[in-house]
Amino acid sequence: MGFFGDSRPKVSQLEFDKVRSELSTKGFDHKKLERLEVIFDGVLGGINDREIGLDTAEVSRVLNALRSHPEAELFTENEINQIEAELKEKF
């Protein structure tokens, strides 16, 4: 954390909503989009406004967990790659 707060680039809730919308146009159904929201919901909110958002480390951690446990989630490797690409565009 920097002197005046966390200066790492982050994906805000608004940007995440845009990611969801883009994934919808790429064929993600409502069930998958809702699951994605649940998965990332825990890291989107923080204690205060400076902490709200997803940084690159958090995105990598979640994507690695999805890849490590494909049987527990709804997403194929291709879909995880699409999620990753859309999120990376926002950094």
N, C-alpha and C positions, 0 to 999 in steps of 0.2 A: 504494500500500500504506500502511495506517495505521501508527501507532506500535507497536501490539501485533499487527500482522498485517493481513491483507487483510480489510476489513470489508464488502466488496461481498456482496450476497445471492448465494447459489449453490444450484444443484440438486445434491444429493448422489447417490451411486450408488443408494442406497435409493429416493430420490425418482424417479430416472431409471427404475428398475425398475417403479415404479408407473405412470409414463408409458407404458412399453412394454405393460404389462398393459391399460391403458385403450385404447391404440391397437389392441390385439388384439381388444377387444370391438367396435371400430369397423370391423373387417374387414381389418386389416393381417395378411397371412399371415406364416408363420414366416420365409420368405426375406427379406421386407421388414424384419421386426423384427431379424433377425440383421444385415442390412446397416446398419441404423440404429445398432446397438450398435457395429459396426466403425467407422463414421464418427465417433461421439462418443467412442469409447474413448480416443483419443489426448489428448483434452482433459479427460476425467474424472479421470485420475490426475495427481498432481503429485509434487513432490520430497518434500513432507512433508504431514502431515495438514491444515495450514492452507490448503494450495493445492488440496486435492482438491475437485472439483466444477466445475460449469459456471456461469459468471457470464453476465450478459445480453450482454456484448460477445462472448463466445465463442459463445453460441447464435446471435446475429445473424450472426456471421462464417460459421458453418457453414451456416445456412439460406440466406444469400446465395449461397454457393458451390453449394448444391443447385439454387437457382433459376437460376444462371448456366450450369450444365452439366447440363440435364435429360437429355441423351442419355447421360451417363455414369452416371446413377443409375437406380434403379427407381421413383422417386417422381413422381407427378403434382403439378401445382401445388396441387390440392385437398388431397392428402395432406401436402404440405409445410405448408400452412396448418393442418391438423389437428395436425401435430407441433408447430408453433409455438404453437398455442393451449394444448396440453397442457403444454408446458414453461413457458409464461408463468404458468400457474396455480400453479406451484411456487415462483415468486419472491415 
